[in-house]
Amino acid sequence: MCTGTIYWANIGRLIYAASEEELNKLTGAGNEENMTMSLPCREVLKRGQKAVEVLGPVKPWDDRVIRESGKWWKKHAVQGEKDVNGSREPELDGDYSVADLQSSIDWLS
């Protein structure tokens, strides 16, 4: 996610499921497919002139995102290789609806 874009687009709330730090553990340092900056979004946003509310990681979605991302990275261990459909999107394990997500973040309100 690009925190700078969120700030400049005047988006007032950022909700994320899993931290970049946890996702970075899946790919390892120096992976050209996942060029991670070790700079939390909260740190970036607190230096701005307007408030952006940050909520996350969201339980239990953080575990789901990490698990599903781990499957994708394991399947795509060879850099630059795409899946059989030519996609770089992970295949989700399970049926998660918008209602599931909403119930998971209700505690944030």
N, CA, C and O of each residue as an XYZ file, in Angstrom:
436
protein
N       0.848     -1.161      0.000
C       0.000      0.000      0.000
C       0.892      1.221      0.000
O       1.996      1.193      0.544
N       0.425      2.271     -0.596
C       1.221      3.489     -0.670
C       0.607      4.534      0.256
O      -0.402      5.161     -0.068
N       1.230      4.703      1.395
C       0.714      5.632      2.399
C       0.709      7.066      1.893
O      -0.204      7.829      2.206
N       1.705      7.437      1.124
C       1.749      8.788      0.567
C       0.548      9.081     -0.312
O      -0.019     10.172     -0.252
N       0.160      8.115     -1.124
C      -1.012      8.291     -1.985
C      -2.277      8.434     -1.159
O      -3.144      9.245     -1.483
N      -2.388      7.662     -0.106
C      -3.553      7.763      0.785
C      -3.623      9.168      1.372
O      -4.697      9.767      1.423
N      -2.505      9.687      1.807
C      -2.444     11.025      2.389
C      -2.846     12.087      1.364
O      -3.715     12.916      1.633
N      -2.217     12.059      0.198
C      -2.471     13.092     -0.812
C      -3.865     12.986     -1.428
O      -4.376     13.974     -1.955
N      -4.480     11.826     -1.373
C      -5.838     11.657     -1.898
C      -6.898     12.075     -0.880
O      -8.095     11.933     -1.129
N      -6.458     12.586      0.258
C      -7.364     13.039      1.321
C      -8.262     11.925      1.853
O      -9.417     12.156      2.211
N      -7.711     10.721      1.897
C      -8.433      9.594      2.492
C      -8.257      9.705      3.995
O      -7.131      9.815      4.480
N      -9.333      9.677      4.723
C      -9.291      9.947      6.155
C      -9.087      8.742      7.044
O      -8.813      8.897      8.234
N      -9.213      7.541      6.496
C      -9.052      6.345      7.317
C      -8.381      5.248      6.507
O      -8.745      4.986      5.361
N      -7.407      4.622      7.119
C      -6.680      3.504      6.518
C      -6.904      2.287      7.401
O      -6.599      2.315      8.593
N      -7.435      1.225      6.821
C      -7.625     -0.033      7.529
C      -6.822     -1.094      6.786
O      -6.983     -1.275      5.579
N      -5.966     -1.785      7.509
C      -5.186     -2.841      6.871
C      -5.303     -4.124      7.676
O      -5.502     -4.100      8.891
N      -5.174     -5.243      6.976
C      -5.325     -6.542      7.624
C      -4.026     -6.992      8.287
O      -4.022     -7.317      9.475
N      -2.931     -7.015      7.539
C      -1.670     -7.542      8.060
C      -0.561     -6.524      7.840
O      -0.579     -5.751      6.883
N       0.393     -6.546      8.741
C       1.491     -5.578      8.639
C       2.466     -5.964      7.536
O       2.631     -7.138      7.206
N       3.095     -4.961      6.987
C       4.120     -5.181      5.958
C       5.278     -5.985      6.545
O       5.894     -6.792      5.848
N       5.568     -5.768      7.807
C       6.651     -6.501      8.467
C       6.376     -8.008      8.445
O       7.271     -8.802      8.152
N       5.142     -8.396      8.755
C       4.786     -9.821      8.741
C       4.812    -10.381      7.319
O       5.292    -11.492      7.094
N       4.302     -9.620      6.375
C       4.300    -10.084      4.988
C       5.725    -10.162      4.436
O       6.027    -11.043      3.631
N       6.595     -9.254      4.858
C       7.981     -9.262      4.399
C       8.710    -10.528      4.837
O       9.614    -10.993      4.143
N       8.327    -11.085      5.974
C       8.936    -12.323      6.454
C       8.722    -13.471      5.469
O       9.524    -14.403      5.416
N       7.648    -13.404      4.695
C       7.345    -14.462      3.728
C       8.290    -14.451      2.539
O       8.595    -15.503      1.977
N       8.753    -13.274      2.152
C       9.557    -13.156      0.932
C      11.046    -13.031      1.214
O      11.865    -13.360      0.356
N      11.401    -12.570      2.377
C      12.801    -12.408      2.718
C      13.360    -11.081      2.235
O      12.819    -10.448      1.329
N      14.434    -10.686      2.848
C      15.082     -9.414      2.503
C      15.682     -9.485      1.103
O      16.211    -10.516      0.688
N      15.591     -8.388      0.397
C      16.203     -8.288     -0.922
C      15.421     -8.929     -2.050
O      15.941     -9.041     -3.160
N      14.197     -9.350     -1.807
C      13.384     -9.965     -2.852
C      12.905     -8.882     -3.810
O      12.173     -7.977     -3.410
N      13.310     -8.970     -5.061
C      12.956     -7.952     -6.055
C      11.478     -7.937     -6.390
O      10.983     -6.951     -6.937
N      10.757     -9.012     -6.074
C       9.315     -9.071     -6.326
C       8.527     -8.351     -5.233
O       7.358     -8.025     -5.435
N       9.142     -8.101     -4.092
C       8.464     -7.450     -2.972
C       9.445     -6.483     -2.313
O      10.017     -6.784     -1.265
N       9.630     -5.340     -2.923
C      10.582     -4.347     -2.414
C       9.926     -3.577     -1.270
O       9.212     -2.598     -1.490
N      10.178     -4.028     -0.071
C       9.551     -3.497      1.122
C      10.380     -2.383      1.737
O      11.608     -2.451      1.774
N       9.695     -1.362      2.219
C      10.347     -0.323      3.020
C       9.959     -0.573      4.471
O       8.786     -0.780      4.783
N      10.931     -0.553      5.334
C      10.655     -0.767      6.746
C      10.285      0.577      7.376
O      11.039      1.151      8.162
N       9.108      1.051      7.004
C       8.625      2.342      7.489
C       7.113      2.230      7.679
O       6.364      2.330      6.708
N       6.659      2.027      8.904
C       5.225      1.847      9.157
C       4.399      3.051      8.700
O       4.848      4.195      8.770
N       3.189      2.769      8.234
C       2.305      3.828      7.743
C       2.003      4.859      8.822
O       1.872      6.047      8.525
N       1.892      4.422     10.057
C       1.626      5.370     11.150
C       2.760      6.391     11.274
O       2.520      7.567     11.550
N       3.983      5.933     11.069
C       5.145      6.816     11.152
C       5.104      7.857     10.033
O       5.393      9.030     10.267
N       4.750      7.438      8.837
C       4.653      8.355      7.694
C       3.555      9.385      7.949
O       3.772     10.586      7.785
N       2.381      8.913      8.348
C       1.219      9.785      8.478
C       1.321     10.773      9.639
O       0.740     11.856      9.571
N       2.034     10.430     10.686
C       2.124     11.373     11.813
C       2.964     12.598     11.465
O       2.963     13.579     12.209
N       3.674     12.550     10.355
C       4.474     13.690      9.919
C       3.707     14.622      8.974
O       4.233     15.646      8.536
N       2.462     14.255      8.670
C       1.638     15.079      7.796
C       0.941     16.189      8.561
O       1.024     16.265      9.786
N       0.252     17.048      7.821
C      -0.449     18.188      8.405
C      -1.933     17.929      8.624
O      -2.649     18.778      9.153
N      -2.391     16.738      8.208
C      -3.796     16.400      8.412
C      -3.875     15.009      9.006
O      -2.987     14.180      8.807
N      -4.942     14.767      9.733
C      -5.104     13.494     10.431
C      -5.630     12.416      9.485
O      -6.561     12.646      8.713
N      -5.022     11.254      9.559
C      -5.510     10.057      8.888
C      -5.571      8.984      9.962
O      -4.552      8.628     10.555
N      -6.769      8.471     10.209
C      -6.944      7.422     11.199
C      -6.397      6.105     10.636
O      -6.693      5.743      9.497
N      -5.604      5.398     11.433
C      -5.026      4.126     11.002
C      -5.527      3.026     11.926
O      -5.360      3.100     13.144
N      -6.144      2.004     11.336
C      -6.674      0.871     12.082
C      -6.088     -0.415     11.522
O      -6.180     -0.672     10.322
N      -5.503     -1.199     12.363
C      -4.953     -2.473     11.929
C      -3.742     -2.823     12.756
O      -3.222     -1.982     13.489
N      -3.299     -4.025     12.651
C      -3.857     -5.119     11.859
C      -5.212     -5.569     12.399
O      -5.497     -5.442     13.590
N      -6.036     -6.096     11.505
C      -7.398     -6.512     11.831
C      -7.410     -8.017     12.095
O      -7.054     -8.810     11.223
N      -7.819     -8.397     13.293
C      -7.950     -9.808     13.665
C      -9.309    -10.307     13.224
O     -10.264     -9.546     13.383
N      -9.502    -11.479     12.698
C      -8.530    -12.516     12.377
C      -8.022    -12.415     10.939
O      -7.369    -13.335     10.449
N      -8.314    -11.320     10.270
C      -7.916    -11.176      8.868
C      -6.407    -11.147      8.691
O      -5.911    -11.553      7.640
N      -5.664    -10.683      9.682
C      -4.210    -10.668      9.542
C      -3.672    -12.080      9.348
O      -2.817    -12.309      8.492
N      -4.169    -13.021     10.135
C      -3.730    -14.417      9.986
C      -4.104    -14.973      8.616
O      -3.319    -15.687      7.991
N      -5.299    -14.644      8.158
C      -5.753    -15.124      6.846
C      -4.899    -14.564      5.713
O      -4.502    -15.289      4.801
N      -4.625    -13.267      5.785
C      -3.819    -12.624      4.739
C      -2.410    -13.209      4.728
O      -1.868    -13.495      3.660
N      -1.822    -13.386      5.890
C      -0.477    -13.947      5.969
C      -0.470    -15.387      5.453
O       0.421    -15.769      4.695
N      -1.453    -16.182      5.858
C      -1.534    -17.578      5.408
C      -1.682    -17.654      3.886
O      -0.957    -18.400      3.228
N      -2.614    -16.888      3.330
C      -2.861    -16.930      1.885
C      -1.671    -16.361      1.104
O      -1.318    -16.878      0.044
N      -1.066    -15.315      1.621
C       0.117    -14.754      0.960
C       1.268    -15.743      0.996
O       2.026    -15.859      0.033
N       1.395    -16.455      2.105
C       2.433    -17.477      2.219
C       2.262    -18.569      1.181
O       3.242    -19.043      0.607
N       1.024    -18.970      0.936
C       0.751    -19.976     -0.111
C       1.175    -19.442     -1.470
O       1.788    -20.156     -2.263
N       0.843    -18.181     -1.735
C       1.175    -17.590     -3.038
C       2.680    -17.525     -3.223
O       3.195    -17.935     -4.263
N       3.395    -17.009     -2.219
C       4.846    -16.869     -2.351
C       5.523    -18.234     -2.460
O       6.517    -18.375     -3.173
N       5.000    -19.230     -1.766
C       5.567    -20.575     -1.874
C       5.385    -21.116     -3.290
O       6.296    -21.712     -3.864
N       4.197    -20.898     -3.839
C       3.889    -21.365     -5.195
C       4.720    -20.617     -6.234
O       5.060    -21.180     -7.274
N       5.044    -19.372     -5.964
C       5.753    -18.516     -6.924
C       7.175    -18.204     -6.456
O       7.637    -17.067     -6.554
N       7.856    -19.224     -5.948
C       9.194    -19.026     -5.400
C      10.194    -18.563     -6.457
O      11.169    -17.886     -6.132
N       9.959    -18.924     -7.719
C      10.851    -18.489     -8.786
C      10.434    -17.080     -9.192
O       9.305    -16.865     -9.632
N      11.351    -16.120     -9.044
C      11.026    -14.734     -9.359
C      10.651    -14.591    -10.820
O      11.282    -15.173    -11.702
N       9.603    -13.799    -11.060
C       9.177    -13.503    -12.427
C       8.270    -14.551    -13.030
O       7.753    -14.353    -14.130
N       8.062    -15.667    -12.342
C       7.217    -16.731    -12.882
C       5.764    -16.466    -12.504
O       5.476    -16.099    -11.365
N       4.856    -16.648    -13.443
C       3.430    -16.441    -13.197
C       2.743    -17.788    -13.070
O       3.280    -18.811    -13.494
N       1.538    -17.783    -12.478
C       0.803    -19.041    -12.367
C       0.245    -19.444    -13.732
O       0.427    -18.730    -14.719
N      -0.430    -20.580    -13.782
C      -0.894    -21.125    -15.058
C      -1.880    -20.211    -15.773
O      -2.023    -20.297    -16.993
N      -2.553    -19.346    -15.044
C      -3.500    -18.418    -15.654
C      -2.844    -17.092    -16.019
O      -3.518    -16.192    -16.520
N      -1.550    -16.956    -15.779
C      -0.854    -15.705    -16.074
C      -1.123    -14.626    -15.043
O      -0.836    -13.453    -15.284
N      -1.667    -15.002    -13.905
C      -2.047    -14.041    -12.878
C      -1.006    -13.999    -11.772
O      -0.305    -14.979    -11.522
N      -0.916    -12.854    -11.116
C      -0.071    -12.745     -9.933
C      -0.940    -12.603     -8.685
O      -0.427    -12.252     -7.622
N      -2.210    -12.861     -8.785
C      -3.125    -12.757     -7.656
C      -3.158    -14.062     -6.879
O      -3.143    -15.130     -7.493
N      -3.204    -14.019     -5.546
C      -3.298    -15.246     -4.765
C      -4.672    -15.873     -4.903
O      -5.671    -15.177     -5.087
N      -4.712    -17.193     -4.812
C      -5.987    -17.889     -4.785
C      -6.417    -17.954     -3.335
O      -5.667    -18.447     -2.492
N      -7.604    -17.470     -3.026
C      -8.073    -17.453     -1.652
C      -8.580    -18.824     -1.238
O      -9.247    -19.516     -2.008
N      -8.256    -19.201     -0.027
C      -8.684    -20.467      0.530
C      -9.869    -20.193      1.441
O      -9.681    -19.713      2.559
N     -11.061    -20.479      1.002
C     -12.247    -20.215      1.793
C     -13.103    -19.152      1.148
O     -12.691    -18.498      0.189
N     -14.292    -18.985      1.678
C     -15.248    -18.036      1.139
C     -15.417    -16.887      2.123
O     -16.188    -16.998      3.076
N     -14.700    -15.778      1.903
C     -14.759    -14.636      2.791
C     -15.560    -13.531      2.114
O     -15.228    -13.097      1.011
N     -16.604    -13.086      2.775
C     -17.472    -12.072      2.195
C     -17.165    -10.703      2.790
O     -16.426    -10.579      3.767
N     -17.746     -9.689      2.180
C     -17.630     -8.330      2.709
C     -18.245     -8.275      4.105
O     -17.745     -7.559      4.973
N     -19.320     -9.022      4.327
C     -19.947     -9.062      5.651
C     -18.988     -9.633      6.691
O     -18.952     -9.167      7.830
N     -18.207    -10.650      6.295
C     -17.204    -11.209      7.204
C     -16.180    -10.150      7.574
O     -15.811    -10.008      8.740
N     -15.727     -9.411      6.578
C     -14.753     -8.359      6.829
C     -15.346     -7.289      7.737
O     -14.689     -6.842      8.677
N     -16.576     -6.878      7.469
C     -17.211     -5.847      8.284
C     -17.333     -6.294      9.730
O     -17.070     -5.514     10.645
N     -17.732     -7.548      9.947
C     -17.857     -8.018     11.326
C     -16.495     -8.082     12.002
O     -16.392     -7.901     13.215
N     -15.460     -8.337     11.227
C     -14.112     -8.394     11.804
C     -13.598     -7.025     12.212
O     -12.788     -6.924     13.134
N     -14.051     -5.967     11.546
C     -13.539     -4.635     11.883
C     -14.512     -3.825     12.733
O     -14.207     -2.686     13.087
N     -15.665     -4.377     13.067
C     -16.612     -3.648     13.914
C     -16.006     -3.226     15.240
O     -16.353     -2.172     15.774
N     -15.106     -4.034     15.776
C     -14.472     -3.716     17.047
C     -13.616     -2.458     16.959
O     -13.264     -1.880     17.987
N     -13.276     -2.026     15.739
C     -12.428     -0.858     15.562
C     -13.191      0.452     15.766
O     -12.583      1.494     16.009
N     -14.495      0.400     15.670
C     -15.300      1.626     15.749
C     -15.406      2.155     17.164
O     -16.050      3.180     17.393
